[in-house]
Amino acid sequence: MNSKEKLVIIPTYNEKENIEKIIRKVISLDGAFNILIIDDGSPDGTAFIVKELQKEFDGRIFMIERKGKLGLGTAYIAGFSWAIEQGYEYIFEMDADFSHNPDDLVRLYEACKEGNDMAIGSRYISGVNVVNWPMGRVLMSYCASMYVRFITRMKIMDTTAGFKCYRLSVLKSIDFDKIRLVGYGFQIEMKFTAWKLGFKIVEVPIIFTDRKMGSSKMSGGIFNEAMWGVLRMKVGSFFRKYRRLT
């Protein structure tokens, strides 16, 4: 089995309660999923836990340590650039807090193996599949996806989803220097760019479960950045030619 076929990128900031459990779960899956942690200088010792696990799972766990909170988007771009250099064929995004079920990594991988370029773990493709969220947050998230669909015209139900699998060809085709949004809007902009480039995108139904340990990184500022950023992104798209880099 190709040891560099599948890479799961997990950004972290203060995830000491979850990081060992999520790593052990992903490593235990059939199919040899490797892991890249992008840690933004977690003061709680998250990186130390990862380093101890690296000794146990030699060659399966990698880490990029950054100084301070630099944004979700830049974390993933750092991970994507590393994955491209290493030649991984399937690259995944996943949260560290078990809101994304690691078992679903296999389903996302299979969806891309079947001929899709991007597979999205979707909360809204088969109803509203969210557990332990207050109703206000469910409505905010669902309405945000409706807003993004209206502005962009993408036929994607869960436009803000952060649980995804990319084929290497997608990431190699995107100019990361032109990705402007750095918070949760980054997830929207990456989907929009892949869609504009003509890649085949599929949604795979998942059940999203709110974190049980650690604290949420969501804030009103993050949501505002996504909402206004989407409008700017759409207007900017009228003046931009979308061409694949490869």
N, C-alpha and C positions, 0 to 999 in steps of 0.2 A: 504494500500500500504506500502511495506517495506521502511522505511525511510533511511535504509542503503543499498539500492540496487545500486544506481548510484552516482558516485563521479566524478566531473570534476576538474582536477588539472590544475591550471593556474599559471605558474611562472611569477613574475613581477620584473621589475627594471625601475623606473621612468615611471609609467603608469597612472599618475593622470588624464590625459585627457580622458582615456578610461575605467578605472577600474569600476567606478560606473555604467556606461552604460552596460558594458559586464555582470556584476553581476546581474543587474536587468533583463536583457534579459534572462539569463540562468535560473534564479529563476522563471521567468514567464512561462517557457515551461511546457507543459503537461508531467507528468511522474515523478515529484519530484526529479529533479537533485539537489544534494548538491554540494557545491563548497569548494575546498581547495586551498587557495592562498599560494604560496611559495614566500615570498618577501625577496630579497637580500639587505636589508638595503637601500631601495630607499630614497635618500635625498630630493625628491620632495614631500614627504608626502603621498605616495600611501598607506602605512600601516595604517595611521590615517583614511583615507577614508574607508578602509575596516573595521576598528574597529567600526566606526559609523554605517555602514551597518549591522554589526553583532548584534547590539542592535535592529535593525528593524526586521531582519530575524533570530530570535533566533533559534539556532539548525540547521540552513541550511548552514551557512557560517563559515568556519574554516580557521585558518591562522598559518603558521609556519614562524617566522621571523628569518632571518639569518644575520650575520654581514658581509656585503660586498658581492661582486660578486664572487660566488664560482663555477659558471658554470651551464649551462643548464642541463647537465646530472645528476650532484649531486642534483640539485633541484628536478628533477623528481624522483630520487631514494629515496630522503627523503619523497616525497609524496607517492610513492608506498609503502614504509615501513609503513607509517601511515595508508594507506588504508587497507593493509593486517591486521594490528593490529585491525582495526575497523570492519573488515569483510565485506567490500563492495564487491558486486558480479561483478559489471561492473565499470571499472576505465578508465577515459578518459584523454587524453592530449589535451590542446587547448591553443592557444595564446590569449593574452589579448587585441589585437589591432583590432579585427574584420576582420583580414585577413581570419580567419575561421568563417564561418557563424554559429552562435549558433543553428539555426534551423536544421542544419545537424547532430547535436548530436543525434536527434531522429532516423535518418536514420542509423547512425553507431550502435546505440543500437539495432535496429531491425535486422541489419545484423548479430550481434552476437547472438541474441535470436534465429535466424534461424539455428544455429548450428555451426557458425564459432567461432574460438577462438580469433582472432584479426581482427578488421575492420579498414581499412586505408582510410581516406579521401583523395582521389587521384586526383591530378591535371592533370594526363596524361593518365588515363585509357580510356578516350574517347576523344582523341585529346589533345590540349593544352588549358586548361581552366584557364587562368591567366589574371586578369584585373589590369591595371595601373602599370604594371612593364615595365621598359625600355627593349627593345629587347635584349640588351646585357645580362641582368640578366636572362631573360627567357632562352636564349641559354645556359648560364652557368649552370642553374639549370637542364635543360633537359639533357644536355650533362653529367652532374654529375651523373644523374640517369642511363644513358646509360653505363657510366664507371663502376658504382657499379654493374649493372647487368652482365657486361662482366667479372668482377673480381670474383664475388661471385656465379654467375650462378643462382641467385634467379629469379623467374618469377614474379617480382613485377615491375610495370611501374614507380611508384613514390617512389623510395627507400629512399629519404630524407624527406618524408612527416612527419610533426609533429602534425597532427590531427588524433588521433587514439582512438579506444576503445579496451581495453583488458578485457578478462575474468579474474577473480581472479586466476583461476588455472594456467594461463600463468605466471603471476607475481610471484606466489608462487613456480613455477618450475625453476625460473632463479636465479642463484647465482650472486647477484649484485656486489660482490667483484671481479668478473671476467670481469665486464664491464669496459673497459679501456678508451673509448673515452668520453670526457666530453662536447664538443661543439655540433655542428650539426651532427657530426659523431656518437654521441650517438644514434640518431634516426635510423641510419643505423645498428649499432651494435645490438640494441634491436630487430629489424626485423630479422637480420641474426641469432641471437641466437634462437629466437622463431621458425624460419624456420628449423634450424638444429635439434631442439628438436621435430620436427614433428607436430607442431601445424598447424591448418587450418587457413590460412590467406586469406582474401578477400579484394578487393579494391572497394570502393564506390565512384562514380564520384562526385566531388564537383567543385564549382567555387571559386578560390582563388583570393581575392581582396587585393591589397597592402594597408597597413595602411594609414589612412588619418590624424591621429593625433599622436604626439609623434615621436620619432626617431628610425630608424631601428637598430637592434643589429648585423646585418650581417657585416662581414668584411672579407678581404682576408685571414687573419690568421685563421679564423674559417673554411674557405673553404679548406685551405691547410691542416689543421688538419684532416678534414674529408677525403680528398683524400689520403694522405699518411697513415692515420690511417686504411683505408679500406684495403690497401695492406698488412700492418702488421697483421691486423685481419685475413685476408684470409690465410696468411702463418702460423700464429699461430694455425689456425683451424686444420691443418694437424697433429698437435701434441697434440691436446686436445680431450678428450672424452666428448661428449655432453650427459649428463644424467640429467633427471628431478629430482629436489629436492624432489618432492612429487609424 
